[in-house]
Amino acid sequence: MGGPVIRLTTIGAKTGKERPVPVFGLRDGDRWVVIASNWGREAHPAWYHNLKANPEVKVTAGGQTGEYVAREATGDEREEYLNRIAQLNPGLETYQKRSGERSIPVVVLSPSEETAVDG
């Protein structure tokens, strides 16, 4: 893929249980950026629905785990991240075509207060 795969752990929207999933992660300073491409399917991945319901997530990368808060990037920020990700992951263009009318969400994961203080 050209970039790191991180473990994103969300809280299940219906179950309340932790749901870990490997995703491509773009490092941006102390933040991570992930895309909900779902391999270009017409529906968003389950983890995206989970973090929309519960934006507090965990990220494990390089053997370290931190707590983050998720928000969706929009406008110019979204386009900038999509361009950066496309440079690392040429498959993104195929995913966008395959997804039909679905706009692929770009999610920014910022350190929670606890992570920012402890990490």
C-alpha positions as CSV (number, residue, x, y, z in Angstrom):
1,M,0.0,0.0,0.0
2,G,2.9,2.4,0.4
3,G,2.2,3.4,4.0
4,P,1.7,2.0,7.4
5,V,-1.1,-0.2,8.4
6,I,-2.4,0.7,11.8
7,R,-4.9,-1.1,14.1
8,L,-7.9,1.1,14.6
9,T,-10.1,0.1,17.6
10,T,-13.6,1.4,17.6
11,I,-16.5,0.8,20.0
12,G,-19.3,-1.1,18.3
13,A,-22.3,1.2,17.7
14,K,-24.8,-1.5,18.7
15,T,-22.7,-3.8,20.9
16,G,-20.5,-1.4,22.8
17,K,-17.7,-3.9,22.4
18,E,-14.2,-3.0,21.1
19,R,-13.8,-3.7,17.4
20,P,-10.2,-3.7,16.1
21,V,-9.6,-3.5,12.4
22,P,-6.4,-3.0,10.3
23,V,-6.5,0.2,8.2
24,F,-4.1,2.2,6.1
25,G,-2.9,5.2,8.2
26,L,-1.3,8.4,7.0
27,R,0.7,10.1,9.8
28,D,0.3,13.8,10.0
29,G,2.3,15.1,13.0
30,D,0.6,13.8,16.1
31,R,-2.5,12.8,14.1
32,W,-3.5,9.9,11.9
33,V,-5.6,10.1,8.8
34,V,-7.7,7.1,7.6
35,I,-10.1,6.6,4.7
36,A,-13.3,4.7,4.8
37,S,-12.8,3.3,1.3
38,N,-14.1,-0.2,2.1
39,W,-12.2,-1.4,-1.0
40,G,-14.5,0.7,-3.2
41,R,-17.7,-1.0,-2.1
42,E,-20.9,1.0,-2.3
43,A,-21.4,1.0,1.5
44,H,-19.2,2.5,4.2
45,P,-17.2,0.0,6.3
46,A,-18.6,-1.0,9.7
47,W,-15.8,0.7,11.6
48,Y,-16.8,4.1,10.0
49,H,-20.4,3.7,11.4
50,N,-18.9,2.7,14.8
51,L,-16.7,5.8,15.1
52,K,-19.6,8.1,13.9
53,A,-21.5,6.7,16.9
54,N,-18.5,6.7,19.3
55,P,-15.7,9.0,18.0
56,E,-13.3,8.0,20.8
57,V,-11.0,5.4,19.3
58,K,-7.6,3.7,19.9
59,V,-4.8,3.5,17.4
60,T,-2.0,1.0,17.7
61,A,1.1,1.7,15.5
62,G,4.7,0.8,16.0
63,G,3.9,-1.2,19.1
64,Q,2.3,1.8,20.9
65,T,-1.3,2.4,21.5
66,G,-2.9,5.8,22.1
67,E,-6.4,7.3,22.5
68,Y,-7.7,9.5,19.8
69,V,-10.9,11.4,18.8
70,A,-12.2,11.0,15.3
71,R,-13.7,13.7,13.0
72,E,-14.4,13.7,9.4
73,A,-12.3,16.0,7.1
74,T,-14.2,18.3,4.7
75,G,-13.5,20.8,2.0
76,D,-9.9,21.6,1.2
77,E,-8.6,19.6,4.1
78,R,-10.3,16.5,2.7
79,E,-8.9,17.1,-0.8
80,E,-5.4,17.6,0.6
81,Y,-5.4,14.4,2.5
82,L,-6.9,12.4,-0.4
83,N,-4.1,13.7,-2.7
84,R,-1.5,12.7,-0.1
85,I,-3.0,9.3,0.3
86,A,-3.4,8.7,-3.4
87,Q,0.4,9.3,-3.8
88,L,1.0,6.4,-1.3
89,N,-1.9,4.2,-2.4
90,P,-2.5,4.2,-6.2
91,G,-5.5,1.9,-5.6
92,L,-7.4,4.8,-4.2
93,E,-8.5,6.0,-7.6
94,T,-10.0,2.5,-8.4
95,Y,-11.8,2.5,-5.0
96,Q,-13.3,5.9,-5.8
97,K,-14.5,4.7,-9.2
98,R,-15.9,1.4,-7.8
99,S,-17.8,3.2,-4.9
100,G,-20.2,4.8,-7.4
101,E,-22.0,7.8,-5.9
102,R,-20.6,7.3,-2.4
103,S,-18.2,9.9,-1.2
104,I,-15.3,8.1,0.5
105,P,-14.9,9.6,4.0
106,V,-11.6,10.9,5.2
107,V,-11.2,10.7,8.9
108,V,-8.7,12.6,11.1
109,L,-7.8,11.0,14.4
110,S,-6.4,13.6,16.8
111,P,-4.9,12.6,20.2
112,S,-7.3,12.8,23.1
113,E,-6.4,15.0,26.0
114,E,-5.1,12.0,27.9
115,T,-2.9,10.8,25.0
116,A,-1.6,14.4,24.4
117,V,-0.6,14.7,28.1
118,D,0.8,11.2,28.6
119,G,2.1,10.5,25.1
